[in-house]
């Protein structure tokens, strides 16, 4: 049996119920016109006779019927039973399969999507996207999943995620996911071409969005970067590098993994963008800002607005407008650092986690 999306099934059911209602209305009009024009009854008597005939309530005839009118009445009863039975069958199917409940649920989900802002959009729900969803959930980042495969959509819904079934390469689907209000898009589709089209569409609809794409080859990495992707990740290239690093520097890799991923971390890494309008530390050195002393968080690196990276900044390093601070600490330390710096919002889509 072919799999249909809920929208397709719901649309088909509504069409069938609408068709049944039209058929029932047609039968009612036919009966009324017969008794009015052929039997020469008043319009009220004709409508009443048609109503009690179709409903099979068993009332007596309004007026005596001749043989021709009785044959028509028999046919009218059969037409009414068939039409009403068809409508009842469609309604029963809708109740059993939960179309109405699902329609209410999807309406609530649609309203929830309409209220989202500063959320992420995850395109695809394969093995890579599942890990992305797990990390976003752990970091309490709001996100929407887009996938065209019914079985993947159903699986994502069972996990409690907000899902839109559709083609992520189409502008209409991205608009439904409120891309104009999103801050990040992760394109983890299986095809490099699909990821390329998705990034192009996303950047066209929202030039400010941070687009991250999956690529299967070095050539695809270059193409996606030229298309406007802010970051491109190749599972094969990255996986190979991490395997080599795990073999050569196992303790370093364990430490890095421990602060970057997972739900039971002790330390976290976070990015903070210095806004000159709200950050009192702009223009001060790290020693003068006393970030480590006040929060306990460690500033690992600073990326200047021109792209220059300062690793292991010293106390004399000056904090400038537009600097991106890469920091490490506990959730409480990072929250305290966020308050000291403005407070300002983290530059990444992930917020410092809540205290467990």
Residue pairs with C-beta under 8 A, 6 or more apart in sequence:
3 150
3 151
4 12
4 150
5 150
5 153
5 165
6 102
6 106
6 165
7 165
9 99
10 99
10 102
10 103
13 90
13 93
13 94
13 99
16 90
17 87
17 90
17 91
17 94
20 83
20 86
20 87
20 90
21 87
23 83
23 86
24 54
24 80
24 83
24 84
24 87
27 54
27 76
27 79
27 80
27 83
28 50
28 51
28 54
30 76
30 79
31 46
31 49
31 50
31 53
31 54
31 76
32 43
32 46
32 47
32 50
33 46
34 46
34 69
34 72
34 76
35 41
35 45
35 46
35 49
35 50
35 69
36 42
36 43
36 46
38 68
38 69
38 72
39 46
39 63
39 65
39 66
39 69
41 49
41 62
41 63
45 62
45 63
48 62
49 61
49 62
50 76
52 59
53 73
53 76
53 77
53 80
54 76
54 77
54 80
54 84
55 80
56 77
56 80
56 81
65 73
93 99
94 100
109 162
112 162
113 144
113 162
113 164
113 176
113 177
113 178
114 178
116 142
116 144
116 178
116 181
116 182
117 178
117 181
118 142
118 181
118 182
118 183
118 349
119 141
119 142
119 143
119 144
119 178
119 181
119 182
119 183
120 136
120 141
120 142
120 143
120 144
120 182
120 183
120 184
120 185
120 186
120 349
121 143
121 144
121 146
121 174
121 177
121 179
121 182
121 184
121 185
121 186
121 202
122 129
122 132
122 133
122 136
122 143
122 144
122 145
122 146
122 186
122 188
123 129
123 145
123 146
123 147
123 168
123 185
123 186
123 187
123 188
123 189
123 195
123 198
124 145
124 146
124 147
124 152
124 168
124 187
124 188
124 189
124 190
125 133
125 145
125 147
125 149
125 152
125 153
125 155
125 156
125 163
126 152
126 188
126 189
126 190
128 188
128 214
128 235
129 145
129 186
129 188
132 186
132 188
133 143
133 145
133 156
133 159
133 161
135 261
136 143
136 349
136 350
138 262
138 263
138 353
139 350
139 351
139 353
140 351
140 353
140 354
141 349
141 350
141 351
143 161
143 162
144 162
144 163
144 164
144 177
144 178
145 156
145 161
145 162
145 163
145 164
146 163
146 164
146 165
146 166
146 168
146 173
146 174
146 177
147 153
147 156
147 163
147 165
147 168
148 165
148 166
148 167
148 168
150 165
153 163
153 165
156 163
157 163
164 173
164 176
164 177
166 172
166 173
166 176
167 173
168 174
168 187
168 189
168 194
168 198
169 194
169 197
169 198
169 201
170 201
171 201
171 204
171 205
174 198
174 201
174 202
174 205
175 205
179 185
179 202
179 205
179 206
179 209
180 205
180 206
182 206
182 209
183 209
183 210
183 349
184 209
184 210
184 211
184 212
184 349
185 198
185 199
185 202
185 209
185 210
185 211
185 212
186 212
186 213
187 194
187 195
187 198
187 199
187 202
187 211
187 212
187 213
187 214
187 229
188 195
188 213
188 214
189 195
189 198
189 214
192 215
192 216
192 217
192 220
192 223
192 224
195 213
195 214
195 215
195 220
195 224
196 213
196 220
196 223
196 224
196 227
198 213
199 211
199 213
199 224
199 227
199 228
199 229
200 227
200 228
202 209
202 211
203 209
203 211
203 227
203 228
210 230
210 231
210 349
211 228
211 229
211 230
211 231
212 229
212 230
212 231
212 232
212 233
213 224
213 229
213 231
213 232
213 233
214 232
214 233
214 234
214 235
215 221
215 224
215 232
215 233
215 234
216 234
216 235
216 236
217 234
217 236
218 234
218 237
220 232
220 234
221 232
221 234
221 237
224 232
225 232
242 253
245 252
245 253
246 253
258 265
258 266
258 267
259 265
259 267
259 268
259 269
259 328
260 269
264 356
265 353
266 330
267 328
267 329
267 330
268 328
268 329
268 330
268 331
268 334
268 352
268 353
269 300
269 326
269 327
269 328
270 326
270 327
270 328
270 329
270 334
270 346
270 348
270 350
270 352
271 324
271 325
271 326
271 327
271 346
271 347
271 348
272 324
272 325
272 327
272 337
272 338
272 341
272 344
272 346
272 347
273 322
273 323
273 324
273 325
273 344
273 345
273 346
273 347
274 281
274 282
274 319
274 320
274 321
274 322
274 323
274 324
274 325
274 341
274 344
275 321
275 342
275 344
276 282
276 321
276 322
278 342
278 343
278 344
279 319
279 321
279 341
279 342
279 344
280 342
281 289
281 291
281 319
281 340
281 341
282 319
282 320
282 321
283 318
283 319
283 320
284 318
284 319
285 315
285 316
285 317
285 318
285 319
286 292
286 299
286 313
286 314
286 315
286 316
286 317
286 319
287 315
287 316
289 319
289 340
291 297
291 299
291 337
291 340
291 341
292 298
292 299
294 336
294 337
294 340
295 329
295 333
295 334
295 336
295 337
295 340
296 329
296 330
296 333
296 336
297 327
297 328
297 329
297 333
297 334
297 336
297 337
298 327
298 328
298 329
299 313
299 325
299 326
299 327
300 311
300 312
300 326
300 327
300 328
301 309
301 310
301 311
301 312
301 313
301 325
301 326
302 309
302 310
302 313
302 317
302 319
302 323
302 324
302 325
302 326
303 309
303 310
303 323
303 324
303 326
304 310
304 320
304 322
304 323
305 320
305 321
305 322
305 323
310 317
319 325
324 347
325 341
327 334
327 337
329 337
331 352
331 353
331 354
331 355
331 356
332 355
334 352
335 352
338 344
338 346
338 352
346 352
